[in-house]
Amino acid sequence: MEIAEVKEQADKICENISRVLIGREKEIRVILAALFAGGHVLVEDRPGTGKTLLAKTFAKSIGGQFKRVQFTPDLMPSDITGLSIYNRKSEDFVLVKGPVFTNILLADEINRATPRTQSSLLEAMEEQQVTIDGESHRLEAPFFVIATENPIETTGTYPLPEAQLDRFLIKISMGDNSKATEVSIMDRFMSENPFDTLQMVCDTDHIKTMQEAVREVFVHPCVKEYIADMILATRNNSRIQVGASSRGTVGLLRLSQAYAAMEGRTFVRPDDVRYMAPYVLAHRVIMAGHMDEKKEKAVIRELVDQIAVPVEDWEK
């Protein structure tokens, strides 16, 4: 697939989703870039901001299977991955697949489940497979996890450990709407729910093809060094206790490639890296003091601004 086709398809998907999620064009493009890059998304925001609707709309737009798991303290790992049940007629064990066998999985309020249950997603997110009773089962591509967590009402929750946070390519917040956007939402939803009439504009085979095309986007060595400088800067900053991992390095590279392709370019610009860095790095570092998501991203942006931008001819 040509990069021009990737841009065309990306624009169609974003436009389609924007019919339901009003005023979220920037967030939609970032999340779509994460899908093209083969990553997963953690959405942190208060209730009623469209997190669940976001996942359902993405699935409907690409014609993918969608399943939702409401994470609660009594949820077991087998409730997600599935289990083997003995069949008396066949005198054999039969696999009953869990909701993880889908294209888009909404892990709703993931921090309300125990760490044991949270960890059941790690293998699926990293290797696109699950192991049940010692046997590995491949998940159908594309496999995309959108997990949500509520920053308020944290009583009885289990904060995601750093190892699991590192599995998410990006962490994003839906943010607040302007007055004009709130009025537009009322106008759009007053007589009907636009989600009910939403049509598929792409299929999962196209998504897989675009994921492959994204990896062919050219990245100049000086841009790779620029990414490496950002990662190293997170490891040598007094306000950051633990810096980003090498998984963060690869994640920032992949997301920059995806964003460049969505813009119709066959090469990554330093501006692509600068724009995506806070989404990729803020949740991967441990700050020296307590900070909320906005302050964490502000620290990353300030850190990025201090790094010299490559001036070489980084086009292909």
CORZIKA-V654026 format. One record per backbone hydrogen bond with DSSP energy under -1.0 kcal/mol. NH is the residue of the N-H (numbers start at 1). CO is the residue of the C=O. E is the energy in kcal/mol with one decimal. If there is no record, write none. Layout:
nh | co | e
NH | CO | E
NH | CO | E
//
This chain:
nh | co | e
6 | 2 | -1.6
7 | 3 | -2.4
8 | 4 | -2.1
9 | 5 | -2.7
10 | 6 | -2.7
11 | 7 | -2.6
12 | 8 | -1.8
13 | 9 | -2.4
14 | 10 | -2.7
15 | 11 | -2.4
16 | 12 | -2.3
17 | 13 | -2.5
18 | 14 | -2.2
20 | 17 | -1.6
21 | 17 | -2.8
28 | 24 | -2.7
29 | 25 | -2.0
30 | 26 | -1.9
31 | 27 | -2.5
32 | 28 | -2.5
33 | 29 | -2.1
34 | 30 | -1.7
35 | 31 | -1.9
36 | 32 | -2.5
37 | 33 | -2.0
38 | 35 | -1.3
39 | 34 | -2.8
41 | 145 | -2.6
42 | 170 | -2.1
43 | 147 | -3.4
44 | 172 | -2.2
45 | 149 | -1.6
54 | 50 | -2.0
55 | 51 | -1.6
56 | 52 | -2.2
57 | 53 | -2.4
58 | 54 | -2.2
59 | 55 | -2.2
60 | 56 | -2.2
61 | 57 | -2.1
62 | 58 | -1.5
64 | 59 | -2.2
67 | 104 | -2.0
69 | 106 | -2.8
71 | 108 | -2.4
75 | 72 | -1.8
79 | 76 | -1.3
80 | 77 | -1.6
81 | 77 | -2.4
82 | 78 | -1.5
83 | 96 | -1.7
85 | 94 | -2.9
87 | 92 | -3.3
91 | 87 | -1.5
92 | 87 | -1.3
94 | 85 | -3.3
96 | 83 | -3.0
98 | 81 | -1.6
100 | 80 | -2.1
101 | 98 | -1.8
102 | 100 | -1.8
104 | 65 | -2.5
105 | 144 | -2.4
106 | 67 | -2.8
107 | 146 | -1.7
108 | 69 | -2.0
108 | 106 | -1.1
110 | 148 | -2.3
112 | 109 | -2.1
113 | 110 | -1.2
118 | 114 | -2.6
119 | 115 | -2.4
120 | 117 | -1.1
121 | 118 | -1.7
122 | 119 | -1.3
125 | 121 | -2.7
126 | 122 | -2.2
127 | 123 | -2.9
128 | 124 | -1.3
130 | 137 | -2.2
132 | 135 | -2.7
135 | 132 | -1.6
137 | 130 | -2.8
139 | 128 | -2.4
144 | 103 | -3.1
146 | 105 | -2.7
147 | 41 | -2.8
148 | 107 | -2.4
149 | 43 | -1.9
157 | 154 | -1.8
158 | 111 | -4.2
165 | 161 | -2.3
166 | 162 | -2.2
167 | 164 | -1.3
168 | 165 | -1.4
169 | 40 | -1.2
170 | 40 | -1.6
171 | 279 | -1.6
172 | 42 | -2.6
182 | 178 | -2.2
183 | 179 | -2.1
184 | 180 | -2.1
185 | 181 | -2.3
186 | 182 | -2.0
187 | 183 | -2.3
188 | 184 | -2.5
189 | 185 | -2.4
196 | 193 | -1.6
198 | 195 | -1.1
201 | 61 | -2.4
202 | 61 | -1.4
207 | 203 | -1.7
208 | 204 | -2.3
209 | 205 | -2.1
210 | 206 | -2.6
211 | 207 | -2.4
212 | 208 | -1.7
213 | 209 | -2.2
214 | 210 | -2.4
216 | 213 | -1.5
217 | 214 | -1.6
218 | 266 | -2.7
223 | 220 | -1.1
224 | 220 | -2.0
225 | 221 | -2.3
226 | 222 | -1.5
227 | 223 | -2.1
228 | 224 | -2.4
229 | 225 | -2.4
230 | 226 | -1.6
231 | 227 | -2.1
232 | 228 | -2.6
233 | 229 | -2.0
234 | 230 | -1.4
240 | 237 | -1.6
241 | 286 | -2.7
242 | 286 | -1.5
249 | 245 | -1.1
250 | 246 | -2.1
251 | 247 | -2.3
252 | 248 | -2.5
253 | 249 | -1.8
254 | 250 | -2.8
255 | 251 | -2.6
256 | 252 | -1.9
257 | 253 | -2.1
258 | 254 | -2.4
259 | 255 | -2.5
260 | 256 | -2.2
261 | 257 | -2.3
262 | 258 | -2.2
263 | 259 | -1.2
264 | 261 | -1.5
265 | 260 | -2.6
268 | 218 | -2.2
272 | 269 | -1.1
273 | 269 | -1.2
274 | 270 | -2.5
275 | 271 | -2.2
276 | 272 | -1.9
277 | 273 | -1.8
280 | 276 | -1.6
281 | 277 | -3.0
282 | 278 | -1.5
284 | 281 | -1.4
286 | 242 | -2.2
288 | 239 | -2.9
296 | 292 | -2.3
297 | 293 | -2.5
298 | 294 | -1.9
299 | 295 | -2.2
300 | 296 | -2.0
301 | 297 | -2.6
302 | 298 | -2.3
303 | 299 | -2.3
304 | 300 | -2.8
305 | 301 | -2.3
307 | 304 | -1.5
314 | 312 | -1.6
//
